[in-house]
Amino acid sequence: MAKENLFYAQSGGVTSVINASACGVIETARQHRNKIGKVFAGRNGIIGGLREELIDTNQESARVIAQLRNTPAGAFGSCRYKLKSFTKTRRNTSV
């Protein structure tokens, strides 16, 4: 079975709560290495995903990731960009 990678993007106000959530996502993914390969974070939220500006969180130690729980602001940046509806976009795109 091939491993799937995970993409994480922060959105909204940058607070320590966002970082704690990121920590939880990354640590949980690391507990499932048999199913999840790399965890990528979008630099400045979904904008990073759209621009292919990704942060490979696997390059960081468990200690650094754990420190996110108590880190102020947003470690990966954030944005307030709203994606278009998937169903609306899908109707306008040939597959």
Beta strands, then each sheet from edge to edge (+ up, - down):
strand 1: 4-8
strand 2: 36-42
strand 3: 54-56
sheet 1: 1+ 2+ 3-
end
